[in-house]
């Protein structure tokens, strides 16, 4: 009986360590169990991670140029403004990224403050934290690519209409008069063609528009938009068919 228990425990540990990650729930189950296994240390708490990153930034006031310092300042401003839920999510993301570099976030909260080891640990964790923070600016691109992968899906209809309406407010996107009497299918195809053409011609402008539509953060510069007003009824007729 004892032998069978040892075999079963060994197989369970082997699955937890080596089994492919098939979903978020399975991953969290493994992480929760492995956190109690002696050779797998628990990561640092979200609050201690935030405090550690703030300390790391304060210790680097002389590192890099003005651009680097601005990024570090923006990172801490964003980090200190996170809700508990968002901070928990960030901490899990940072821990997962750090483990790929063979680093546990808990280490940076335990070593001596004046040690060289701590500075090296902070450098690794700051690198990953900056990556997670900067990746937020790709959220508009992710949404746009979701639309481009299936532009005529019902779930993308409102998104396409909103992007098209903003593109139509610029001189670069004139509205074809023939679309006033076109079928819904033809209007949808036309809207997609306009968005695709704008994406190829001025991706920064399209990303800026998507950011406005979705409310997602971006660091992309807003492209110049014409101040020439357009007739609202004309745009509405194309995107809504009215």
N, C-alpha and C positions, 0 to 999 in steps of 0.2 A: 504493500500500500504506500509506504514511504517513497519507494522508488518511482511509482506512478505519479505521485504528487510532484516530485522533482522534475520528471519528464514534462508533465503538463505545464508547470511553472516556466520551465525552460522554453517550451514552444510558445507560450504566451509572450514572454519577453522578446523572443525572436521575431514574432509577428509585429509587436509594437515598434520595434526598431527598424525592421526591414520591409514591412508591408508597404506597398504603394499607397499614397494618400488619395483616397477615392472621394473625399468630400470634406467640407469644413467641419461637420459634426464628428466624423471619424478622427480627424486631425486633433480636435479639441479633447476627445476622449483619450487619445494616446498621450497628448501633452499633459493632461491632468494626472494620468497614472504614472507617467514617467517622472513627473515632478516629485513623486514620493519615492522613487528609486534612488538609492545612495549615490550612484555614479552619474546621475543626471540632475544637476543643481537647478533649483527654481530660478527664474529670472528675477531681476529687481522689480519692485513694485512700481506702478506707473508714476506715483508722486516722487519717488526717489530718483527715477529716471529723469523726470523733468528738472528736479533740483540739480542733478549731476550735469545735465546739459547746460543749464544756466551757469553753473560754476565753470564749465569748460569754456564757454563763450567769454566770460569775464576774464579768464586767464589768457585769453588770446587777443587782447585789445591792440597788440602791436603786430599781429600776424597778418601778412598779406597787405594788399592795397585797399583803397576805399571801397571797391566793389565787393571784396571779400567781407569786409567789416559790415557793409550794408546787408549782405546776405545773412550773416550771422545775427545781426540785429533783427532782421525781418523774421528769421527762424524763431528766435526767442519770443518775439511779440506774438506770433501765431501760436506757439507752444503754450505760452502762459494764458492764452485766451480760450484754450480748449475746454469743453465741458468734460465732466467725469467720463461719460460714455466715449467721447471722441479721444480722450487721453488714453483710455484703456485700449482702444483700437490701435492708436499710434504705438503704444508700448508693445503690443503683440507684433505689430509689423516690424518694429525696430529689433525686437528679440529674434524674430525669424531671419531678418537680414544679417544680424550680427553672428548668428550661429553658422551661417555660410562662410564666415571668415574665422570660424573656430573661436568665437568670443562669446562669453556669457555676460549679459548686462549686469548681473549681480557683482561681477568682479570689480567693476568701476566704482561701486559703492562701498567696497570693503578695504581696498589697499590704502596705504598711507598717502595723505593729501599731497605731500611734497615729493613723492617718488616719481622717477622717470617712467616707471611702469604705468602709473595712473595717467600721465600725459599721453602715452602711447595708446592706452585704452580709450581715452576721451577722443583722440584723433580718429580712431576707427569708428566709434559710435557717432561722432559728429558727421563724419562722411556719410554714413548710412542715413542719419536723421535728415541731412540736407537733401539726400536723394529722395526720401519719402516726401518731404515738403515740396521740393521742386516738381515732383511727379504730379502734384495737384494741378499744375498748369496744363497738363495734358488731358484733363477731364473733358474740355470742349472737343478736342480731337477725337477722343473715344466716342463721344456721342455722335459726332459727324460720321465717323466710320461705321457706326451701327446703322445709321440711316443709309449710307451709301451701299452697304451690303444688301439692303432690302428696301429700296426707296419707295416702293408702292404698298408697303405693309400698312394696315390700318393704324398701328401704333406709331407710325412715323408721319402720318398725314398732317397733324397739327404742327409738328416740328417743321416740316417742309414748308407749310404755309407761312409760318412766322419768319423763317429765314428768307424766303422769297420776298415777302412784304418789305423787309428791311433792305434787301438788295435792290428792290424796285425804287427805293427812295433815292438812289444814286443815279447820276447820268449814265454811268457805265452799264446799267441794266435797263434798257428801254423795253416797254411792254408791247408785244405784237398785237395790233388791233384785231387780228383774226381770232385771237384767243377769247374775245368777248362772246363769240357765238359757238365756240368749240365745245365738244362733248367733255364730260368729266374725265374720261380716260386721256383724251388729248391734252387737257389742261394739266393733268398730273404729270404726263410725259414732258410737257413744256417746262413746268416748274422744276423738274429734275434736271433738265438740260441747262436751265439757267443757273442752277446751283452748281452743277458740275463745271460749267464754263467759268463761273466766278472763282471756283476753287482752283482751277488750273491757272487762271490769270492773276489772282491776288489772294493767296491762301491766308495771309495775315488778316485781311478784311473779313473773310468768311469765319475764321476762328473767333474774331472779335464779336461778330454778330451772333455766333452760336453761344458765346459766353453771356451775351446780353439775354438771349432767349432762355437759356437754361439756368442762369444765375450762378454758373460754376466759376471758380477763380481762374484767372489767367494772367500771365505776365507779358502777353503779346501786345505790341503797340497797336493802337487803334488806327486803321487806315483812314485817310481823309475821306469824308463823306460830303457830297454836294449839298449846299444849302438850298438848292432849287427845289421848291415844293412840288409834289406830284398829286394828282387827283386821287383822293382816297377811294372813291367809288371804282376807279379803273383797276386798282390793285385788288380790291375786294372781289371784283367780278371775276378775276382770273383765279385767285386762290380759293374762293368759296363757290364760284359758279353762279353768283347772284347778279 
